Amino acid sequence: MTTASVEHYELIVIGGGMAGLPLTQKAALKGRNTALVEKELLGGTCLNRGCIPTKTMIHSAKIMHHVRRAAEFGIVVGEPKANLQAIVRRKDEVVKPIRDGTYRSAGKIKNLSVVEGEARFEAPGRLAVGERLLESATIVINTGTEAMIPPIDGLADVDYLTNRSALDLTELPESLIIVGGGYVGVEFAQMYARFGSKVTLLQRAGRLVPNEEPEVSAVLMEVFQRERIEVVTGAEVVGVRRSGGDVVVSARVGAELRTFQCTRLMLAAGRTPNTASLNLGAAGVETDRAGFIKIDNRFQTSAEGDWATISPAHRCSRIRRETTPRSSIAPSLRVIPARRWINGSCRTPCSPILPSDRWD
Ligand SMILES: Cc1cc2nc3c(=O)[nH]c(=O)nc-3n(C[C@H](O)[C@H](O)[C@H](O)COP(=O)(O)OP(=O)(O)OC[C@H]3O[C@@H](n4cnc5c(N)ncnc54)[C@H](O)[C@@H]3O)c2cc1C
């Protein structure tokens, strides 16, 4: 039991990602004494291991692709070669100033305290962050998601990549198997294929990006075929094992048990919410079986005073059904209800403007 004195805030936001950051800044600028708790880096997934780093590296891959096609446009060049060290360095050089700027601007905001560390509920309205105790009548949970690690036989003995580590590889895999054909799997598949790896994508569903319209999956399949990316749909990965320096993946494809071999394995099998370490039970915040926070149509959790932003930490089927049109710019839309909430106008359901949680 800690004996630290308790810090009181009008608002505490847990998680400094693309949903938590603007909410916190807005509240502090409106004069509310606000704390933002972040256990890793401000900017969260999008800035540090999602949208921005991936799109930066994808741009390098696109240039590689254009150079390969240069002859079609009457330009004579040699065979291009990806220098992953330089590509990763460039990605870091793009991300770092944005992150530094985020810290600088957060540091300048009066009424905003950035608290570094992992938040854990001790009681309703009370959080422990390391030795510190924070209290507020209003706590917004915006803790995002991580790559889901599926229960595959043998995985503990195999060195696998996720979206975090696949952004820092400095050696190009000769061959790469990606498990999962959602948006993360497909972007990494095309990127590494364009860099020069032989890529195989194993997708459990019957098509790529099954949350998108079927037409999108069909176009992707066509492009992937053209770019020699092997896609196996209906593939349920059941086991992995090491074989020399390689990884052997077994998957049930229809009635068949097939094996695939690669030098590197990447898991992109979905996202899991960062809620396990929050000790939500102590605050009376309920989750579903997958750990996503249950919310009502005003984003309120089952605990009075605790709110969840429309972010990966929670989801509900009602939100999914009402989401039209399907948008791909989730984070910016996501904070609109939060803004309304700060302004005190989110008393009626905010759902018509909700984004889908497809990006999470
Ligand atoms: C590979 C990849 C590519 C993507 N590309 C795109 C794209 O191109 N366009 C797009 O719109 N979206 C994209 N996304 C999705 C986008 O990253 C997310 O929608 C967005 O980051 C969600 O923001 P968030 O604030 O809800 O959560 P996050 O950004 O995940 O932020 C949550 C924060 O909470 C912190 N946290 C967690 N638990 C605790 C705790 N107990 N205490 C304190 N802090 C905690 C985490 O460290 C994290 O910083 C991509 C995602 C991935 C993985």
The ligand as an ORCA input file, in Angstrom:
! r2SCAN-3c Opt
* xyz 0 1
  C       0.505     -0.924    -38.369
  C      -0.624      0.069    -38.189
  C      -0.903      1.000    -39.181
  C      -1.931      1.906    -39.021
  N      -2.179      2.789    -40.031
  C      -3.216      3.662    -39.907
  C      -3.497      4.616    -40.939
  O      -2.797      4.678    -41.933
  N      -4.544      5.455    -40.772
  C      -5.342      5.415    -39.634
  O      -6.301      6.178    -39.538
  N      -5.064      4.528    -38.651
  C      -4.033      3.671    -38.753
  N      -3.764      2.791    -37.732
  C      -4.621      2.792    -36.546
  C      -4.246      3.909    -35.589
  O      -2.899      3.710    -35.213
  C      -5.182      3.843    -34.391
  O      -6.504      4.029    -34.834
  C      -4.869      4.927    -33.422
  O      -3.519      4.858    -33.040
  C      -5.753      4.768    -32.206
  O      -5.462      5.825    -31.353
  P      -5.794      5.712    -29.820
  O      -5.430      7.015    -29.207
  O      -7.183      5.279    -29.662
  O      -4.864      4.517    -29.239
  P      -3.277      4.418    -29.170
  O      -2.656      5.259    -30.197
  O      -2.954      2.973    -29.148
  O      -2.927      5.076    -27.774
  C      -3.127      4.434    -26.554
  C      -2.020      4.836    -25.622
  O      -2.323      4.344    -24.316
  C      -1.115      3.959    -23.683
  N      -1.468      3.040    -22.588
  C      -1.983      1.797    -22.678
  N      -2.223      1.288    -21.454
  C      -1.851      2.245    -20.570
  C      -1.856      2.327    -19.159
  N      -2.314      1.330    -18.377
  N      -1.369      3.443    -18.564
  C      -0.899      4.480    -19.319
  N      -0.881      4.457    -20.680
  C      -1.370      3.360    -21.287
  C      -0.310      3.312    -24.794
  O       1.057      3.326    -24.485
  C      -0.662      4.232    -25.978
  O       0.292      5.269    -26.112
  C      -2.716      1.890    -37.842
  C      -2.435      0.977    -36.825
  C      -1.406      0.075    -36.984
  C      -1.118     -0.925    -35.884
*
